[in-house]
Amino acid sequence: MRAQHKLAENEEDDFSVRSMEELISTFSSTSEMLTILLVAVASISLLIGGIGIMNIMYVSVKERTKEIGLRMSVGGKGADILMQFLIEAILISITGGVLGVILGLGATVFIEKFLNWPTSVALYSIIISFAVCAVTGIFFGWYPAKKASALDPITALRYE
């Protein structure tokens, strides 16, 4: 290469040689960094969504305190109330998951049709997203549901 570029012995190279291993290494490190960044953003989004679910469930428990007290006073078990509020939290989170899948698939179709970029969505990614939604609903809905199931019926009936 030095002879083709007519460089003298003491002159600095005006070219560089790269191997495929270097390029693969560069692309791999960039891909790993983007994966870490994506996981961080997704984790923060899940945390914020979970806090939102927890707050919604707290409001639901507070608004329905008399109903919970009445149900417990006529023989309702704490486990039944716990399950009711957990199912409600799971449904809230899965509704968010359905909206997310619809928006994601819509964005995929938009990108494919209007930008002519090839895209694909794997079925397992949709299944995993619903599983994460359900786990998020259970995890963040547990505490408010536990509080609701532990209410004293007399105190709950007097609640204003």
C-alpha positions in Angstrom: 0.0 0.0 0.0 2.9 2.4 0.8 4.3 1.8 -2.7 0.9 2.5 -4.4 0.5 5.7 -2.4 4.2 6.6 -3.2 5.1 7.3 0.4 8.6 7.6 1.5 10.1 5.5 4.4 9.7 8.3 7.0 6.3 9.5 5.9 3.1 8.8 7.8 0.5 6.4 6.3 -2.3 8.2 4.5 -4.5 5.1 4.6 -5.8 2.6 7.1 -6.5 -1.1 6.9 -9.5 -2.6 8.7 -10.3 -6.2 9.0 -13.8 -7.6 9.2 -13.1 -8.7 12.8 -12.7 -5.0 13.7 -16.0 -4.0 12.1 -17.8 -6.9 13.7 -16.3 -6.0 17.1 -17.4 -2.4 16.7 -20.9 -3.3 15.6 -21.2 -5.8 18.5 -20.1 -3.3 21.1 -22.6 -0.7 19.7 -25.4 -3.3 19.6 -24.7 -4.2 23.3 -24.7 -0.6 24.3 -28.0 0.0 22.6 -29.5 -3.1 24.2 -28.4 -1.9 27.7 -29.9 1.5 26.9 -33.2 -0.1 25.7 -33.4 -2.3 28.8 -32.8 0.8 31.0 -35.6 2.8 29.3 -38.0 -0.1 29.5 -37.3 -0.7 33.2 -37.9 2.9 34.0 -41.2 2.8 32.0 -42.3 -0.3 33.8 -41.5 1.3 37.2 -43.5 4.4 36.4 -46.4 2.4 35.0 -46.3 0.2 38.1 -46.5 3.2 40.3 -49.4 4.5 38.3 -51.2 1.1 38.8 -50.5 1.2 42.5 -51.9 4.7 42.8 -55.0 3.8 40.8 -55.6 0.8 43.1 -55.1 2.9 46.2 -57.8 5.3 44.9 -60.1 2.3 44.1 -59.7 0.9 47.6 -60.3 4.3 49.2 -63.5 4.9 47.1 -64.8 1.4 47.8 -64.0 1.1 51.5 -67.7 1.0 52.5 -68.3 -1.7 49.8 -65.4 -3.7 51.2 -66.7 -3.3 54.7 -70.2 -4.4 53.7 -68.9 -7.4 51.8 -66.8 -8.5 54.8 -69.6 -7.9 57.3 -71.8 -10.3 55.4 -69.2 -13.1 55.3 -66.8 -12.1 52.5 -63.3 -13.4 53.1 -60.2 -11.4 52.9 -58.7 -13.7 50.3 -61.7 -13.0 48.0 -61.2 -9.3 48.3 -57.5 -9.7 47.8 -58.2 -11.7 44.6 -60.8 -9.2 43.4 -58.3 -6.3 43.6 -55.4 -8.3 42.2 -57.6 -9.2 39.2 -58.5 -5.6 38.8 -54.8 -4.6 38.8 -53.9 -7.3 36.3 -56.8 -6.1 34.0 -55.6 -2.5 34.2 -52.0 -3.5 33.3 -53.1 -5.9 30.5 -55.3 -3.2 29.0 -52.2 -1.0 28.9 -50.4 -4.0 27.2 -53.1 -4.3 24.6 -52.9 -0.6 23.8 -49.1 -0.9 23.6 -49.3 -3.9 21.2 -51.8 -2.1 19.0 -49.6 1.0 18.9 -46.5 -1.1 18.3 -48.1 -3.1 15.5 -49.5 0.2 14.0 -46.1 1.8 14.1 -44.6 -1.3 12.4 -47.2 -1.2 9.6 -46.6 2.5 9.2 -42.8 2.1 8.9 -43.2 -0.8 6.5 -45.7 0.9 4.2 -44.6 4.5 4.2 -40.9 4.3 4.8 -40.4 1.0 2.9 -38.3 -0.5 5.7 -38.6 -4.2 6.2 -40.0 -5.0 9.7 -41.1 -8.1 11.6 -42.8 -8.7 14.9 -42.3 -12.1 16.6 -45.2 -13.7 18.3 -43.0 -14.5 21.3 -42.4 -10.8 21.9 -46.1 -10.1 22.2 -46.5 -13.1 24.6 -43.6 -11.9 26.7 -45.1 -8.4 26.8 -48.4 -9.7 28.2 -46.6 -11.8 30.7 -44.7 -8.8 31.9 -47.9 -6.8 32.1 -49.5 -9.4 34.3 -46.5 -9.6 36.6 -46.4 -5.8 36.8 -50.1 -5.8 37.7 -49.6 -8.5 40.4 -46.4 -6.9 41.8 -47.7 -3.3 42.1 -51.3 -4.3 42.8 -50.4 -6.6 45.7 -50.0 -3.9 48.4 -53.2 -2.0 47.8 -55.1 -5.4 47.5 -53.6 -6.6 50.8 -54.6 -3.4 52.5 -58.2 -3.8 51.2 -58.3 -7.4 52.4 -57.1 -6.5 55.9 -59.7 -3.8 56.5 -61.8 -4.1 59.6 -65.4 -4.4 58.5 -66.7 -2.1 61.3 -64.2 0.6 60.6 -64.7 0.3 56.8 -68.5 0.7 57.2 -68.0 3.9 59.3 -65.5 5.3 56.7 -66.6 8.6 55.2 
